[in-house]
Amino acid sequence: MATTETITTGEGHEAAALLERTREAVNPELRRTVGCLPGSMRRVAMYHFGWEHADGTPAAGSAGKAIRPALVLAGAQALRGPADTGAGDAATVRAAVAVELAHNFTLLHDDVIDKDVRRRGRATAWTVFGTPDAIITGDAMLALALRLLAQDGHPASAAASARLATCIIELCAGQQADCAFEQRPDVSLDECLTMAMAKTGALLGCACALGALYAGAGPDEVDAMDAFGREAGLAFQLIDDLIGIWGDPGHTGKPAGADLIARKKSLPVVAALTSGTTAGKELAALYAGPMTGDDVHAAAAAVERAGGRDWAQAHAADRMGRAVQQLSRAVPDLAAAGGLLALAEFVTRRTK
């Protein structure tokens, strides 16, 4: 995935500035909340966020790009109008922290499920502290997220807590489907799109919806913001899947073709497998057995020849068009939603 330093477009610079402001607003509360965990879990969490080394000494690592908390703050700003600075009031910042905690709960679990050994340029938490500690710390992060919302006195906190909990159930269903697909040779493209919407789109939609709730928006606006985030999230996943095949290991922190090595049924792969082309059949044969280095290159070439790469790029653009349509339902003057549009542009124009 790209860092903010790799962005060169005008929209990218706006997104980079928004992400930086989000980290400045969110990270102190995020660290304070994580600091409430009992000792052993706190150590795992502090390592995962890049704030400490494995031995507990301070580290200067990154806690992530903060896309999801940025969507909370930008969503609230879009509905509150130009008087909002985008930094967020204390309650909205806590909602953004809750979303980031929930996201990192999924990352800790995903790394275990996928057996990924690298994240954010360092060893994953489960490889350092063991699988049980990584899973338990992820569970605790989710509990922290829901407690943070439930204990807040803001009028939107109850609705936000319920919405986040419902989102996490949907997200888990998407993760379960993703795992099940790896054992099935006959996954359809519609099934894969539904899975991706649940696994990725749901949380981005929830982030936008929470921003709307904390801005005092009505039900129709909240639902429209959720739909915007979902569509943008699916575009995000399509680009992420392309990066999982063709991304630069120097930027992704993972081996070239990592998703192919794992024989994941990502969206470009399923588009290729269901294309009815000779290249699609070649890919199916490669996916039937373990991948060697040469097989990974052959599989990537087969996905491209079968049209999987072009389809994913075109479908990501289509989903972003749908996202903007949904956003206009909540914010008719799209000029007021510049932060949201810049973030959407950022996550769907990544190339690394």
NORFEN-V990399 format. One record per residue. N is the residue number from 0. RES is the residue in three letters. SS is DSSP state (h for helix, s for strand, l for the rest). OMEGA is omega in degrees with one decimal (* if undefined). D_CENTER is the distance of its C-alpha to the mean C-alpha in Angstrom with 1 decimal. Layout:
# NORFEN-V990399
N:RES:SS:OMEGA:D_CENTER / N:RES:SS:OMEGA:D_CENTER
This chain:
# NORFEN-V990399
0:MET:l:-177.9:10.8 / 1:ALA:l:170.1:13.0 / 2:THR:l:-179.7:14.1 / 3:THR:h:-179.1:15.5 / 4:GLU:h:-175.9:18.9 / 5:THR:h:-175.9:18.4 / 6:ILE:l:-178.1:18.1 / 7:THR:l:-178.2:21.6 / 8:THR:l:177.3:21.6 / 9:GLY:h:177.6:22.7 / 10:GLU:h:-179.7:19.5 / 11:GLY:h:178.1:17.7 / 12:HIS:h:177.8:20.1 / 13:GLU:h:178.2:19.4 / 14:ALA:h:179.8:15.7 / 15:ALA:h:179.0:16.5 / 16:ALA:h:179.5:19.0 / 17:LEU:h:178.7:16.8 / 18:LEU:h:178.0:14.2 / 19:GLU:h:177.8:17.3 / 20:ARG:h:179.1:18.8 / 21:THR:h:179.6:15.8 / 22:ARG:h:179.7:15.9 / 23:GLU:h:-178.8:19.7 / 24:ALA:h:-169.9:19.6 / 25:VAL:h:-171.3:17.0 / 26:ASN:h:178.1:17.6 / 27:PRO:h:178.8:21.2 / 28:GLU:h:177.4:20.4 / 29:LEU:h:179.3:17.5 / 30:ARG:h:178.9:20.0 / 31:ARG:h:-178.6:22.7 / 32:THR:h:177.9:20.8 / 33:VAL:h:179.4:19.9 / 34:GLY:l:177.8:23.5 / 35:CYS:l:-178.8:24.7 / 36:LEU:l:172.8:23.7 / 37:PRO:l:-168.8:26.8 / 38:GLY:h:-174.4:27.6 / 39:SER:h:178.7:26.3 / 40:MET:h:177.3:22.9 / 41:ARG:h:-179.2:22.7 / 42:ARG:h:179.2:23.5 / 43:VAL:h:-178.1:20.7 / 44:ALA:h:-179.8:18.2 / 45:MET:h:175.8:19.8 / 46:TYR:h:-178.0:19.6 / 47:HIS:h:-179.3:15.9 / 48:PHE:l:177.0:15.1 / 49:GLY:l:-177.2:17.6 / 50:TRP:l:178.6:20.4 / 51:GLU:s:169.0:22.9 / 52:HIS:l:-177.8:24.2 / 53:ALA:l:-179.4:24.8 / 54:ASP:l:177.8:28.3 / 55:GLY:l:177.5:27.2 / 56:THR:l:-176.5:28.3 / 57:PRO:s:177.7:26.3 / 58:ALA:l:-178.4:23.8 / 59:ALA:l:-178.4:22.4 / 60:GLY:l:-178.6:19.0 / 61:SER:l:176.3:15.7 / 62:ALA:l:179.6:13.5 / 63:GLY:l:-175.5:10.5 / 64:LYS:l:178.1:9.9 / 65:ALA:l:179.9:9.5 / 66:ILE:h:-175.3:7.6 / 67:ARG:h:174.5:7.2 / 68:PRO:h:176.9:10.8 / 69:ALA:h:177.2:11.9 / 70:LEU:h:176.2:11.3 / 71:VAL:h:-176.7:13.4 / 72:LEU:h:-179.7:16.1 / 73:ALA:h:177.1:16.2 / 74:GLY:h:177.8:16.5 / 75:ALA:h:-178.8:19.3 / 76:GLN:h:-177.9:20.9 / 77:ALA:h:-177.0:21.0 / 78:LEU:h:178.5:22.9 / 79:ARG:h:177.5:25.1 / 80:GLY:l:-172.2:26.4 / 81:PRO:l:179.9:27.6 / 82:ALA:l:179.8:28.9 / 83:ASP:l:-177.7:25.5 / 84:THR:l:-177.4:24.7 / 85:GLY:l:179.1:20.9 / 86:ALA:l:176.8:21.2 / 87:GLY:l:171.9:21.1 / 88:ASP:l:-173.5:23.7 / 89:ALA:h:-178.4:23.6 / 90:ALA:h:179.3:22.5 / 91:THR:h:175.9:19.6 / 92:VAL:h:178.0:18.5 / 93:ARG:h:175.9:18.7 / 94:ALA:h:177.7:16.5 / 95:ALA:h:177.4:13.9 / 96:VAL:h:179.7:14.5 / 97:ALA:h:178.2:14.3 / 98:VAL:h:179.8:10.7 / 99:GLU:h:175.8:9.8 / 100:LEU:h:178.8:12.1 / 101:ALA:h:178.1:10.6 / 102:HIS:h:-177.9:7.1 / 103:ASN:h:167.8:9.4 / 104:PHE:h:-179.6:11.6 / 105:THR:h:-178.9:9.3 / 106:LEU:h:179.0:9.0 / 107:LEU:h:179.6:12.8 / 108:HIS:h:180.0:13.5 / 109:ASP:h:-179.4:11.6 / 110:ASP:h:176.9:13.5 / 111:VAL:h:-177.5:16.7 / 112:ILE:h:-177.1:16.3 / 113:ASP:h:-176.9:15.6 / 114:LYS:l:176.9:18.0 / 115:ASP:l:-176.4:16.1 / 116:VAL:l:179.8:18.3 / 117:ARG:s:171.4:16.5 / 118:ARG:s:179.8:13.5 / 119:ARG:l:174.0:13.7 / 120:GLY:l:178.3:17.1 / 121:ARG:s:-179.5:18.7 / 122:ALA:s:179.1:19.4 / 123:THR:l:-173.8:16.9 / 124:ALA:h:-177.1:18.2 / 125:TRP:h:178.4:19.6 / 126:THR:h:-178.3:21.7 / 127:VAL:h:-172.7:23.1 / 128:PHE:h:-178.9:23.7 / 129:GLY:l:-177.5:23.8 / 130:THR:h:-178.3:21.9 / 131:PRO:h:-177.7:23.4 / 132:ASP:h:179.0:22.5 / 133:ALA:h:-179.8:18.9 / 134:ILE:h:-178.0:18.6 / 135:ILE:h:178.7:20.7 / 136:THR:h:175.1:18.9 / 137:GLY:h:177.5:15.6 / 138:ASP:h:-178.8:17.8 / 139:ALA:h:177.8:19.3 / 140:MET:h:178.2:16.1 / 141:LEU:h:177.4:15.4 / 142:ALA:h:177.0:19.1 / 143:LEU:h:-178.5:18.9 / 144:ALA:h:-178.3:16.2 / 145:LEU:h:177.6:18.5 / 146:ARG:h:-179.2:21.6 / 147:LEU:h:178.0:20.5 / 148:LEU:h:-174.6:20.3 / 149:ALA:h:-177.4:23.4 / 150:GLN:l:-177.5:25.5 / 151:ASP:l:-178.8:24.9 / 152:GLY:l:-178.4:27.9 / 153:HIS:l:-179.6:26.1 / 154:PRO:l:-177.8:27.2 / 155:ALA:l:-169.4:23.7 / 156:SER:h:-178.8:22.7 / 157:ALA:h:178.4:23.8 / 158:ALA:h:179.3:22.1 / 159:ALA:h:179.4:18.8 / 160:SER:h:179.2:19.2 / 161:ALA:h:-178.1:20.1 / 162:ARG:h:179.1:17.2 / 163:LEU:h:179.3:14.6 / 164:ALA:h:178.0:16.6 / 165:THR:h:178.2:16.8 / 166:CYS:h:-177.8:13.1 / 167:ILE:h:176.4:12.8 / 168:ILE:h:178.4:15.7 / 169:GLU:h:179.6:14.2 / 170:LEU:h:179.0:10.9 / 171:CYS:h:176.8:13.5 / 172:ALA:h:176.8:15.6 / 173:GLY:h:177.7:13.0 / 174:GLN:h:178.6:12.6 / 175:GLN:h:177.7:16.4 / 176:ALA:h:179.0:16.9 / 177:ASP:h:178.3:14.9 / 178:CYS:h:-178.9:17.3 / 179:ALA:h:-178.9:20.2 / 180:PHE:h:-178.6:19.8 / 181:GLU:l:-179.7:20.4 / 182:GLN:l:-176.7:23.8 / 183:ARG:l:178.2:24.7 / 184:PRO:l:-168.2:26.2 / 185:ASP:l:-179.4:26.2 / 186:VAL:l:179.1:22.6 / 187:SER:l:-179.5:22.8 / 188:LEU:h:177.7:20.5 / 189:ASP:h:177.0:20.4 / 190:GLU:h:-177.9:19.4 / 191:CYS:h:177.5:16.5 / 192:LEU:h:177.5:15.3 / 193:THR:h:178.0:15.7 / 194:MET:h:-177.9:13.7 / 195:ALA:h:177.7:10.7 / 196:MET:h:179.6:11.1 / 197:ALA:h:-172.8:11.2 / 198:LYS:h:-175.6:8.6 / 199:THR:h:-175.3:5.7 / 200:GLY:h:-174.7:8.0 / 201:ALA:h:-176.5:9.5 / 202:LEU:h:175.4:7.4 / 203:LEU:h:175.3:7.0 / 204:GLY:h:178.6:10.7 / 205:CYS:h:178.9:11.6 / 206:ALA:h:179.3:10.7 / 207:CYS:h:-180.0:12.9 / 208:ALA:h:178.3:15.4 / 209:LEU:h:175.2:15.8 / 210:GLY:h:178.6:16.7 / 211:ALA:h:179.3:19.2 / 212:LEU:h:-177.9:20.6 / 213:TYR:h:172.5:21.3 / 214:ALA:l:179.3:22.9 / 215:GLY:l:-178.0:25.2 / 216:ALA:l:177.4:24.3 / 217:GLY:l:-175.7:25.9 / 218:PRO:h:-178.2:24.5 / 219:ASP:h:179.0:24.4 / 220:GLU:h:178.5:22.5 / 221:VAL:h:-179.9:19.9 / 222:ASP:h:178.3:19.5 / 223:ALA:h:177.6:19.4 / 224:MET:h:176.1:16.6 / 225:ASP:h:-179.4:14.6 / 226:ALA:h:175.7:15.5 / 227:PHE:h:-178.4:14.5 / 228:GLY:h:179.2:10.9 / 229:ARG:h:-179.5:11.0 / 230:GLU:h:176.5:12.7 / 231:ALA:h:178.9:10.6 / 232:GLY:h:177.6:7.4 / 233:LEU:h:174.4:9.8 / 234:ALA:h:176.7:11.0 / 235:PHE:h:-177.6:7.7 / 236:GLN:h:177.5:7.8 / 237:LEU:h:178.6:11.5 / 238:ILE:h:178.5:11.3 / 239:ASP:h:178.9:9.1 / 240:ASP:h:175.9:11.8 / 241:LEU:h:178.0:14.5 / 242:ILE:h:178.2:13.5 / 243:GLY:h:177.8:13.6 / 244:ILE:h:-172.1:17.2 / 245:TRP:h:-177.8:18.4 / 246:GLY:l:177.7:16.4 / 247:ASP:l:-179.3:18.6 / 248:PRO:h:178.7:18.7 / 249:GLY:h:178.9:19.7 / 250:HIS:h:-177.5:16.4 / 251:THR:h:-175.8:14.0 / 252:GLY:l:-179.5:16.1 / 253:LYS:l:179.3:16.5 / 254:PRO:l:175.7:19.6 / 255:ALA:l:-179.8:20.1 / 256:GLY:l:-174.6:19.3 / 257:ALA:h:-178.7:17.4 / 258:ASP:h:177.2:16.2 / 259:LEU:h:177.5:19.8 / 260:ILE:h:179.7:21.2 / 261:ALA:l:-177.2:19.4 / 262:ARG:l:179.1:20.5 / 263:LYS:l:176.3:17.2 / 264:LYS:l:178.3:17.6 / 265:SER:l:-174.0:14.9 / 266:LEU:h:177.5:15.5 / 267:PRO:h:179.6:17.8 / 268:VAL:h:-179.5:19.6 / 269:VAL:h:175.7:20.3 / 270:ALA:h:178.6:21.4 / 271:ALA:h:-178.3:23.7 / 272:LEU:h:-177.5:25.0 / 273:THR:l:-174.9:25.9 / 274:SER:l:-176.6:27.4 / 275:GLY:l:-178.6:31.0 / 276:THR:l:175.4:31.6 / 277:THR:h:178.9:33.3 / 278:ALA:h:177.7:30.3 / 279:GLY:h:177.3:28.2 / 280:LYS:h:176.0:31.0 / 281:GLU:h:179.0:30.9 / 282:LEU:h:179.0:27.2 / 283:ALA:h:179.0:27.9 / 284:ALA:h:178.6:30.7 / 285:LEU:h:-179.3:28.6 / 286:TYR:h:-178.4:26.0 / 287:ALA:l:-178.4:28.9 / 288:GLY:l:179.2:29.4 / 289:PRO:l:-176.8:28.0 / 290:MET:l:168.7:26.8 / 291:THR:l:179.3:28.9 / 292:GLY:h:179.0:28.2 / 293:ASP:h:179.5:30.2 / 294:ASP:h:-179.3:28.5 / 295:VAL:h:178.1:25.1 / 296:HIS:h:179.5:26.6 / 297:ALA:h:-180.0:28.4 / 298:ALA:h:178.7:25.4 / 299:ALA:h:178.5:23.4 / 300:ALA:h:179.5:26.6 / 301:ALA:h:176.9:27.0 / 302:VAL:h:-178.3:23.6 / 303:GLU:h:-178.8:24.5 / 304:ARG:h:179.1:28.1 / 305:ALA:l:176.6:27.1 / 306:GLY:l:-176.9:25.1 / 307:GLY:h:-178.4:21.6 / 308:ARG:h:-179.5:20.4 / 309:ASP:h:179.8:22.1 / 310:TRP:h:-178.1:21.0 / 311:ALA:h:180.0:17.2 / 312:GLN:h:-179.5:17.9 / 313:ALA:h:-178.3:20.1 / 314:HIS:h:175.9:17.9 / 315:ALA:h:178.3:15.0 / 316:ALA:h:178.8:17.7 / 317:ASP:h:-179.9:19.0 / 318:ARG:h:177.5:15.9 / 319:MET:h:174.8:15.6 / 320:GLY:h:177.0:19.2 / 321:ARG:h:-179.9:18.7 / 322:ALA:h:-179.0:16.1 / 323:VAL:h:176.3:18.7 / 324:GLN:h:178.4:21.3 / 325:GLN:h:-179.7:19.5 / 326:LEU:h:-178.5:19.1 / 327:SER:h:175.0:22.8 / 328:ARG:h:-178.9:23.7 / 329:ALA:h:-177.3:22.5 / 330:VAL:l:-176.2:23.4 / 331:PRO:l:175.4:26.3 / 332:ASP:l:-174.3:26.8 / 333:LEU:h:176.2:23.7 / 334:ALA:h:178.9:25.1 / 335:ALA:h:-177.5:24.1 / 336:ALA:h:-176.7:20.4 / 337:GLY:h:-180.0:20.3 / 338:GLY:h:178.6:17.4 / 339:LEU:h:-179.1:15.1 / 340:LEU:h:177.9:16.4 / 341:ALA:h:178.4:16.1 / 342:LEU:h:178.8:12.3 / 343:ALA:h:177.3:12.0 / 344:GLU:h:-179.6:14.5 / 345:PHE:h:-172.4:12.7 / 346:VAL:h:-179.5:9.4 / 347:THR:h:176.6:11.8 / 348:ARG:l:177.8:14.5 / 349:ARG:l:176.9:13.1 / 350:THR:l:-175.0:15.6 / 351:LYS:l:*:15.0
